[in-house]
Amino acid sequence: MSPDPTAAAYPRRPGNLVQLWAGEGPFFSRLSRAMEQARRAVWLTCSFFHRDWRLPDGSLWWDALQQAADRGLDVRVLFWRNPGFFSGQNIFQGTPEDLAFLRGRGATFRARWDSSGSDEHHCHHQKLWLIDPDQDDAIAFVGGMVKTRLDTHVRVAAGHPEGRHDATLELRGPAVVDVVHGFVQRWNEAAPDPSSPPPWPDAQAAGPLPWPSSLPPACGATEVQVLRTVRPGIYRRHPPPPGALPFAIEQGEASIWRAYLDEIDRSRETVYLENQHPGELRVLEALERALGRGVRVLFVVPSQPMAAILREKARALLDPGARYRATFEALARLGAHPNFCLASLIHSFSPAVESREDIYVHAKTCVIDGAWMTCGSANLVDLSLWPDHTELNVACWGQREASAALESLLGAHLSGARGTHRHLVEAGIEAARRNAALRARGEPWTGTLMALDPARYADP
């Protein structure tokens, strides 16, 4: 049975405090402080873990987990497992070598592996951290940041702190209970495959978690909704969190996709997007409708797409029946609108046309009319939006918070520009087009925005 695309497991909740963290250095420094200040528990899940990944201070992230466990905190890590996935470098699969690594480190935190089973293309793609999830001052971090090295095919700017651009949302208040509920649901039903490792360090220590039973108190003025993509049949129905109605999660969930469509269709002045993917078909069609109403749209993507996008564009150019041909055609149509700009991030210190000093865009963010925003793990591709992968986003309604997020994101690309959402998006479009012209002439540019041709995006 297909999920109801209008339904969401979690309600809109008032009274929250949110802050967007842009850039891996600032975010992981903030996360390190939050872990050091934790009193009860640290729970997390992230699709991709590189064994040698380090925090900004140079320490292995395993050390931070173990230090929290040594202080007596309940530290739990939910790892994604997919034994058939094409690349295992950035997945901590729980292989015999991985378990030997944990034993060699004397790891005492708790872990489970949530497997995609025999589907080599499926991904439990969520990225979240929970600090003291059973306390009134619980904190959730939800976003796109992973603990990996960049794909080897992506060449990035030596002058950028991380070589890629990403974002994560910090959340406090009643809506944190829904992030907790989602984590408990996945932890308790983490699916094994025939070769999966047992829970770490053992089934008793890494036993099931209780369902959350109380709401954190209001601590801000922002209305928040926790959104998900979940494939049908992954989880069973469970008690809802406080203040939420029962939800048939066994039928799947597509609330992230629905939120994008609804909010883009409500847009009146500006849509600002950052995403690793150039768009899902229905989202691109919604953007086309918005452009017809006079909305200005700035869409920031990697200038060098990931290999899977390059392969699909090559197929779309050759095969009229290719899966993503209509998607690339819709993207090309957007380029005919004067108020649409597809852009990438390229460092201004390297003006030579042949030099590619790119900042890889890994963020999954959107700000609309300076009043609504979302940040999370979901890419703008069908696998992440219409149920397949397991995704988690947070949506926020609040002019102060959304405008601050837009200024943090877009202002940084414009060398510190400030102003209203309309001013920033218009300035971003103008700067991206101006920089593309300057680069074509081999002249220096300012900021990092660089306009792209939507019709030729990802061409071989």
Backbone torsions as a table, in degrees:
resi	resn	phi	psi	omega
1	MET	NA	135.0	179.5
2	SER	-78.9	148.3	178.8
3	PRO	-71.7	152.6	173.8
4	ASP	-75.0	113.1	-175.1
5	PRO	-70.2	-10.3	178.4
6	THR	-90.8	-6.9	-172.8
7	ALA	-97.6	148.3	176.2
8	ALA	-136.2	140.9	-179.9
9	ALA	-67.1	-30.5	-171.6
10	TYR	-119.1	141.5	-176.1
11	PRO	-83.7	168.0	169.2
12	ARG	-72.9	129.2	-176.2
13	ARG	-123.6	128.6	176.4
14	PRO	-81.7	170.0	169.4
15	GLY	87.2	25.9	-176.0
16	ASN	-107.0	162.4	175.8
17	LEU	-120.5	127.1	-178.4
18	VAL	-129.8	150.7	173.6
19	GLN	-146.3	131.5	177.8
20	LEU	-90.4	131.5	175.5
21	TRP	-108.5	116.1	179.1
22	ALA	-105.8	128.7	-179.4
23	GLY	99.5	134.4	-176.5
24	GLU	-66.6	-38.0	-179.7
25	GLY	-59.9	-56.2	178.4
26	PRO	-58.7	-41.5	-177.3
27	PHE	-67.0	-50.4	-175.7
28	PHE	-69.0	-25.9	171.8
29	SER	-66.7	-42.4	177.2
30	ARG	-64.6	-42.6	179.4
31	LEU	-63.0	-40.2	179.0
32	SER	-60.2	-41.9	178.2
33	ARG	-64.1	-42.5	-179.8
34	ALA	-63.1	-39.6	178.0
35	MET	-66.1	-39.6	178.7
36	GLU	-64.6	-30.1	-178.3
37	GLN	-91.5	-6.3	-178.8
38	ALA	-61.9	143.6	-178.0
39	ARG	-109.4	-27.8	-172.1
40	ARG	-122.7	-47.6	-169.7
41	ALA	-157.1	152.8	170.1
42	VAL	-134.5	116.5	177.8
43	TRP	-119.3	145.2	179.6
44	LEU	-156.5	155.5	167.7
45	THR	-144.3	142.6	179.3
46	CYS	-153.7	134.1	-173.8
47	SER	-61.8	-40.8	-172.0
48	PHE	-119.4	125.8	177.9
49	PHE	-129.4	119.7	170.6
50	HIS	-93.5	131.9	-173.3
51	ARG	-57.5	-31.3	-175.1
52	ASP	-99.7	12.7	-177.2
53	TRP	-66.4	141.1	-176.5
54	ARG	-123.7	151.0	175.1
55	LEU	-74.7	167.1	-178.1
56	PRO	-55.4	-27.4	179.7
57	ASP	-82.3	2.3	178.1
58	GLY	93.9	-7.6	-178.8
59	SER	-82.1	147.8	174.9
60	LEU	-64.5	140.2	-178.8
61	TRP	-67.3	-23.5	174.0
62	TRP	-59.3	-35.1	-179.7
63	ASP	-63.8	-40.6	179.4
64	ALA	-63.6	-39.5	177.0
65	LEU	-63.9	-45.7	-177.2
66	GLN	-68.4	-36.6	177.0
67	GLN	-61.7	-39.1	176.7
68	ALA	-66.2	-42.2	177.7
69	ALA	-63.8	-38.7	179.3
70	ASP	-64.6	-24.7	176.7
71	ARG	-81.6	0.5	177.9
72	GLY	93.2	8.9	179.1
73	LEU	-77.4	152.2	174.3
74	ASP	-82.6	98.8	-176.6
75	VAL	-104.5	121.5	-177.7
76	ARG	-129.5	134.0	178.3
77	VAL	-123.5	124.8	175.7
78	LEU	-102.7	109.9	-178.4
79	PHE	-92.6	144.1	169.9
80	TRP	-83.5	142.2	178.3
81	ARG	-131.6	133.0	173.7
82	ASN	-149.2	95.2	-173.7
83	PRO	-63.5	-18.4	180.0
84	GLY	-100.4	3.8	-176.5
85	PHE	-64.8	143.9	-169.5
86	PHE	-65.3	-24.4	-178.0
87	SER	-135.0	122.4	-179.0
88	GLY	-100.9	2.6	-174.1
89	GLN	-61.4	-38.8	-174.9
90	ASN	-108.2	23.0	176.5
91	ILE	-123.1	128.5	176.8
92	PHE	-91.5	87.9	-166.3
93	GLN	-76.9	-12.0	-173.9
94	GLY	78.5	31.0	176.2
95	THR	-68.9	167.8	174.5
96	PRO	-54.3	-36.3	178.0
97	GLU	-66.9	-39.3	178.3
98	ASP	-63.9	-42.8	-179.7
99	LEU	-67.4	-36.7	175.7
100	ALA	-64.6	-36.4	176.1
101	PHE	-61.1	-44.9	178.8
102	LEU	-64.6	-42.6	178.7
103	ARG	-63.4	-41.2	179.7
104	GLY	-62.9	-29.7	178.1
105	ARG	-86.4	-6.8	-176.4
106	GLY	66.3	35.2	-175.4
107	ALA	-65.8	128.2	179.2
108	THR	-115.9	-0.2	175.1
109	PHE	-70.3	166.6	-177.4
110	ARG	-97.7	146.3	-178.5
111	ALA	-148.7	146.8	169.5
112	ARG	-133.0	157.0	178.1
113	TRP	-114.5	123.9	179.7
114	ASP	-103.4	108.1	-168.9
115	SER	-93.8	146.4	170.7
116	SER	-85.0	2.0	176.9
117	GLY	65.9	-131.5	-175.2
118	SER	-89.1	-1.6	-179.4
119	ASP	-86.2	101.2	-174.2
120	GLU	-70.3	-12.6	-177.9
121	HIS	-98.8	-12.5	-175.6
122	HIS	-77.7	146.4	179.3
123	CYS	-138.9	128.1	164.6
124	HIS	-80.0	94.5	-162.4
125	HIS	-97.9	2.3	-176.7
126	GLN	-64.9	149.0	174.0
127	LYS	-133.4	111.8	179.8
128	LEU	-151.0	150.9	172.7
129	TRP	-129.2	139.5	176.3
130	LEU	-123.4	130.0	178.3
131	ILE	-113.0	121.6	-179.7
132	ASP	49.4	58.9	-171.2
133	PRO	-64.8	-16.2	179.9
134	ASP	-100.2	11.3	-177.1
135	GLN	-106.9	161.0	179.8
136	ASP	-64.1	-29.2	-178.9
137	ASP	-101.6	30.6	179.4
138	ALA	-58.1	147.8	179.4
139	ILE	-124.5	137.0	171.3
140	ALA	-118.5	138.3	171.5
141	PHE	-115.9	122.0	-177.5
142	VAL	-130.5	128.7	-179.4
143	GLY	-176.0	-149.9	-175.4
144	GLY	-114.3	-1.1	-170.8
145	MET	-75.3	133.4	179.8
146	VAL	-118.6	166.1	-179.0
147	LYS	-107.4	70.1	-175.3
148	THR	-138.6	171.5	165.3
149	ARG	-88.8	156.9	178.4
150	LEU	-67.3	152.7	173.7
151	ASP	-54.8	142.3	-173.9
152	THR	-67.9	-20.4	-178.5
153	HIS	-80.7	-8.9	-176.9
154	VAL	-96.8	118.1	173.9
155	ARG	-94.9	130.7	-171.2
156	VAL	-125.2	167.1	-176.3
157	ALA	-70.7	126.7	178.7
158	ALA	-64.6	-26.6	-177.3
159	GLY	-84.7	-7.5	179.7
160	HIS	-86.4	137.9	-173.3
161	PRO	-55.0	-38.6	-177.4
162	GLU	-116.9	-13.6	-174.9
163	GLY	83.5	-7.5	176.1
164	ARG	-145.1	158.0	179.7
165	HIS	-108.9	129.0	-178.9
166	ASP	-147.9	171.4	-176.8
167	ALA	-151.2	149.9	176.8
168	THR	-142.6	145.1	-179.8
169	LEU	-103.2	130.6	172.4
170	GLU	-93.7	132.2	-173.8
171	LEU	-130.3	133.0	171.6
172	ARG	-131.2	152.7	176.6
173	GLY	113.8	-168.5	-172.7
174	PRO	-57.1	-34.8	-176.0
175	ALA	-67.1	-15.9	177.8
176	VAL	-59.4	-30.7	-178.0
177	VAL	-60.1	-29.9	-179.0
178	ASP	-75.2	-34.6	173.4
179	VAL	-64.6	-41.5	177.6
180	VAL	-61.3	-46.8	-179.0
181	HIS	-58.5	-44.4	179.5
182	GLY	-63.4	-38.8	178.0
183	PHE	-66.0	-45.1	-179.8
184	VAL	-60.2	-42.0	179.3
185	GLN	-58.7	-46.8	180.0
186	ARG	-69.3	-41.8	-179.2
187	TRP	-61.0	-48.7	-175.7
188	ASN	-68.5	-26.5	-177.9
189	GLU	-113.9	21.1	178.4
190	ALA	-52.0	122.1	-170.9
191	ALA	-88.7	128.5	174.1
192	PRO	-87.5	164.4	165.5
193	ASP	-119.4	174.7	-173.8
194	PRO	-55.8	-26.9	-178.5
195	SER	-108.9	13.3	-179.1
196	SER	-64.4	147.1	174.3
197	PRO	-75.3	158.1	173.8
198	PRO	-72.6	166.1	175.6
199	PRO	-55.6	150.1	-178.8
200	TRP	-107.3	137.6	-3.0
201	PRO	-79.0	-18.3	174.5
202	ASP	-162.0	169.9	-174.2
203	ALA	-64.4	-31.3	-179.0
204	GLN	-73.4	-47.3	-178.9
205	ALA	-64.5	-37.9	-179.2
206	ALA	-100.6	41.8	-177.4
207	GLY	-72.5	180.0	-176.8
208	PRO	-66.1	155.8	-180.0
209	LEU	-100.8	149.5	174.5
210	PRO	-74.5	151.9	176.8
211	TRP	-73.7	142.8	-180.0
212	PRO	-63.5	141.3	-173.2
213	SER	-122.6	-3.8	-179.4
214	SER	-143.3	151.0	178.9
215	LEU	-88.5	135.9	168.1
216	PRO	-60.9	148.3	-179.0
217	PRO	-69.8	157.7	175.9
218	ALA	-61.3	140.4	-179.9
219	CYS	-140.8	7.3	-179.9
220	GLY	-159.0	-165.4	-175.5
221	ALA	-120.4	9.4	-173.3
222	THR	-95.9	134.1	173.7
223	GLU	-85.6	132.8	-172.4
224	VAL	-134.0	143.7	170.4
225	GLN	-131.8	131.0	175.5
226	VAL	-87.9	126.7	-173.3
227	LEU	-120.0	153.4	-178.5
228	ARG	-142.8	159.9	160.1
229	THR	-117.8	127.1	-179.9
230	VAL	-141.9	130.4	177.4
231	ARG	-69.3	140.4	174.6
232	PRO	-57.6	143.7	175.8
233	GLY	85.2	0.4	-179.2
234	ILE	-77.7	-44.3	-175.7
235	TYR	-126.9	156.3	174.3
236	ARG	-90.1	163.0	177.2
237	ARG	-70.4	137.5	-178.2
238	HIS	-135.8	170.7	177.0
239	PRO	-58.3	135.7	178.5
240	PRO	-73.2	162.8	174.5
241	PRO	-70.4	165.2	-179.9
242	PRO	-53.9	134.8	177.0
243	GLY	81.1	3.6	179.7
244	ALA	-114.8	153.5	177.5
245	LEU	-84.3	157.1	174.4
246	PRO	-57.1	145.5	-176.7
247	PHE	-135.2	135.2	-178.1
248	ALA	-84.2	71.8	-177.0
249	ILE	-64.1	-21.6	177.7
250	GLU	-64.0	-17.5	176.5
251	GLN	-91.6	-0.8	179.1
252	GLY	91.5	175.1	-179.9
253	GLU	-148.7	140.7	179.6
254	ALA	-135.8	38.2	-172.5
255	SER	-73.0	-24.9	176.8
256	ILE	-65.9	-48.6	179.0
257	TRP	-57.5	-45.4	-178.9
258	ARG	-63.6	-39.8	-179.1
259	ALA	-64.1	-43.1	177.0
260	TYR	-57.9	-48.1	-178.2
261	LEU	-63.3	-46.3	-178.2
262	ASP	-62.3	-47.5	-174.5
263	GLU	-72.9	-35.7	175.3
264	ILE	-64.9	-39.6	178.4
265	ASP	-68.1	-22.0	176.2
266	ARG	-88.1	-10.5	-174.4
267	SER	-61.7	147.2	-178.8
268	ARG	-125.5	-26.2	-176.6
269	GLU	-129.8	-50.8	-174.1
270	THR	-141.4	145.8	169.0
271	VAL	-130.6	123.9	176.4
272	TYR	-119.1	125.4	-176.8
273	LEU	-126.5	140.5	166.7
274	GLU	-127.9	126.1	-179.4
275	ASN	-158.6	151.9	178.4
276	GLN	-72.6	-22.3	-179.0
277	HIS	-111.8	149.4	-175.5
278	PRO	-83.1	8.9	170.9
279	GLY	127.6	142.3	171.1
280	GLU	-89.5	146.8	-169.8
281	LEU	-53.8	-50.3	-176.7
282	ARG	-67.1	-32.4	176.2
283	VAL	-66.9	-42.7	177.6
284	LEU	-63.5	-36.9	176.5
285	GLU	-65.9	-37.2	175.5
286	ALA	-65.4	-38.4	176.2
287	LEU	-64.2	-36.9	178.1
288	GLU	-64.0	-39.9	176.2
289	ARG	-63.8	-40.5	179.5
290	ALA	-63.7	-43.1	178.3
291	LEU	-61.0	-34.6	176.5
292	GLY	-65.3	-21.9	176.4
293	ARG	-90.0	0.0	-179.1
294	GLY	93.9	9.0	179.1
295	VAL	-71.3	142.0	175.5
296	ARG	-93.5	131.0	-174.7
297	VAL	-126.5	124.2	173.5
298	LEU	-120.0	121.8	-172.3
299	PHE	-123.9	112.2	-176.4
300	VAL	-101.4	124.9	-176.7
301	VAL	-135.1	169.3	174.0
302	PRO	-66.3	139.6	174.9
303	SER	-71.1	-29.1	175.9
304	GLN	-111.0	96.9	-175.5
305	PRO	-64.2	160.1	175.2
306	MET	-63.8	158.1	-171.7
307	ALA	-57.6	-36.3	-178.3
308	ALA	-63.2	-36.9	179.3
309	ILE	-69.3	-40.7	177.5
310	LEU	-60.8	-41.4	179.0
311	ARG	-64.1	-42.9	-178.3
312	GLU	-68.8	-35.3	176.4
313	LYS	-65.8	-40.7	177.9
314	ALA	-60.3	-42.1	177.7
315	ARG	-65.0	-41.5	-178.0
316	ALA	-63.1	-32.9	-179.8
317	LEU	-72.4	-25.7	-174.8
318	LEU	-101.5	-28.5	-170.7
319	ASP	-121.5	114.1	178.5
320	PRO	-60.1	-22.5	180.0
321	GLY	-97.3	10.9	-178.0
322	ALA	-61.4	147.7	-173.8
323	ARG	-56.3	-39.6	-173.6
324	TYR	-108.9	15.5	179.9
325	ARG	-60.5	-46.7	-179.8
326	ALA	-62.8	-32.4	179.0
327	THR	-66.6	-48.3	178.8
328	PHE	-66.0	-33.7	176.1
329	GLU	-66.0	-39.8	177.7
330	ALA	-65.1	-39.9	177.1
331	LEU	-62.0	-41.5	179.3
332	ALA	-63.2	-38.0	179.4
333	ARG	-63.2	-34.9	179.8
334	LEU	-60.9	-32.0	-178.7
335	GLY	-63.9	-16.8	178.9
336	ALA	-79.5	-11.5	-179.0
337	HIS	-88.3	129.8	-178.8
338	PRO	-65.4	-21.5	-178.6
339	ASN	-94.1	9.5	178.4
340	PHE	-109.6	137.7	175.6
341	CYS	-140.1	123.2	169.4
342	LEU	-95.3	130.0	-174.0
343	ALA	-141.2	160.1	173.6
344	SER	-124.7	-179.8	178.9
345	LEU	-115.8	119.7	179.3
346	ILE	-136.3	133.2	-176.2
347	HIS	-62.8	140.2	-175.3
348	SER	-78.7	-10.5	-175.3
349	PHE	-79.0	-3.9	-176.0
350	SER	-126.1	83.2	-173.2
351	PRO	-77.5	-15.1	-175.8
352	ALA	-59.8	131.9	-175.8
353	VAL	-57.9	-38.7	-176.2
354	GLU	-77.9	-9.6	-178.3
355	SER	-90.5	128.7	-179.7
356	ARG	-114.4	98.2	178.2
357	GLU	-109.8	76.3	-169.8
358	ASP	-89.5	149.5	166.7
359	ILE	-103.2	114.8	-174.9
360	TYR	-73.1	125.0	-178.5
361	VAL	-87.5	110.4	178.1
362	HIS	-111.7	-7.4	-177.4
363	ALA	-64.6	153.8	174.5
364	LYS	-130.8	78.5	-174.2
365	THR	-130.1	158.7	176.3
366	CYS	-154.0	136.8	174.0
367	VAL	-129.8	127.4	-176.6
368	ILE	-121.1	124.7	176.8
369	ASP	54.6	23.6	180.0
370	GLY	58.9	22.0	-175.9
371	ALA	-133.1	-16.6	179.0
372	TRP	-135.4	142.4	175.4
373	MET	-148.0	158.8	171.2
374	THR	-138.7	150.1	176.6
375	CYS	-148.3	139.6	179.4
376	GLY	178.1	-149.1	-175.0
377	SER	-101.9	-11.1	-169.2
378	ALA	-80.5	122.5	170.9
379	ASN	-79.6	157.2	177.8
380	LEU	-84.2	72.8	178.5
381	VAL	-147.8	152.8	-173.9
382	ASP	-57.8	-37.2	-178.2
383	LEU	-59.8	-31.8	-177.4
384	SER	-91.5	-17.2	-172.9
385	LEU	-111.1	-45.3	177.0
386	TRP	-101.5	119.6	-150.0
387	PRO	-43.8	118.2	169.6
388	ASP	-151.5	-75.9	176.3
389	HIS	-67.0	163.6	174.4
390	THR	-98.6	116.3	-173.2
391	GLU	-127.9	160.1	178.9
392	LEU	-144.1	124.7	174.5
393	ASN	-128.6	159.0	171.0
394	VAL	-118.6	130.2	175.7
395	ALA	-110.0	140.8	-175.1
396	CYS	-131.9	135.3	173.3
397	TRP	-110.8	114.5	-179.2
398	GLY	171.8	119.6	-175.0
399	GLN	-64.2	-41.7	-177.5
400	ARG	-63.1	-45.5	-175.9
401	GLU	-73.6	-42.2	-179.7
402	ALA	-66.8	-40.9	178.8
403	SER	-65.6	-39.0	177.6
404	ALA	-64.4	-38.8	178.1
405	ALA	-65.1	-43.3	179.5
406	LEU	-62.7	-41.2	179.4
407	GLU	-65.8	-37.2	178.3
408	SER	-66.3	-42.4	-177.0
409	LEU	-77.1	-61.2	-173.4
410	LEU	-74.5	-34.6	177.1
411	GLY	-59.3	-37.7	179.0
412	ALA	-65.2	-37.4	179.4
413	HIS	-71.7	-18.7	-178.2
414	LEU	-107.0	26.5	176.9
415	SER	58.5	43.8	172.6
416	GLY	90.9	15.5	179.7
417	ALA	-63.5	149.4	179.0
418	ARG	-133.3	165.9	177.1
419	GLY	143.1	-171.4	178.7
420	THR	-70.0	166.9	-179.9
421	HIS	-62.4	-37.5	179.5
422	ARG	-67.3	-42.8	179.1
423	HIS	-62.1	-44.2	-176.8
424	LEU	-66.0	-44.3	-179.5
425	VAL	-67.1	-42.8	176.9
426	GLU	-62.1	-42.3	178.6
427	ALA	-65.1	-36.5	178.1
428	GLY	-65.4	-43.8	178.3
429	ILE	-62.5	-46.6	-179.3
430	GLU	-62.4	-44.0	-178.8
431	ALA	-65.4	-41.5	-179.3
432	ALA	-62.0	-42.4	179.8
433	ARG	-69.9	-40.7	178.6
434	ARG	-63.7	-42.9	-179.4
435	ASN	-64.8	-36.9	177.8
436	ALA	-63.0	-39.5	178.2
437	ALA	-67.1	-41.4	178.5
438	LEU	-64.2	-42.5	-179.1
439	ARG	-64.4	-38.9	178.9
440	ALA	-61.6	-27.2	178.3
441	ARG	-92.5	0.7	-179.4
442	GLY	74.8	25.0	-179.1
443	GLU	-105.4	155.4	178.6
444	PRO	-64.0	152.8	176.8
445	TRP	-127.5	174.2	-178.9
446	THR	-117.8	149.9	-176.4
447	GLY	69.2	-163.2	-176.0
448	THR	-124.8	-5.8	-177.9
449	LEU	-74.8	135.1	-178.4
450	MET	-138.9	117.2	-178.6
451	ALA	-65.7	146.1	178.0
452	LEU	-121.7	160.1	174.9
453	ASP	-88.4	111.4	-177.5
454	PRO	-59.1	-33.8	-178.2
455	ALA	-68.7	-26.4	-177.6
456	ARG	-105.0	6.1	-176.2
457	TYR	-63.3	132.4	178.7
458	ALA	68.7	16.8	175.9
459	ASP	-63.0	145.1	178.2
460	PRO	-61.0	NA	NA
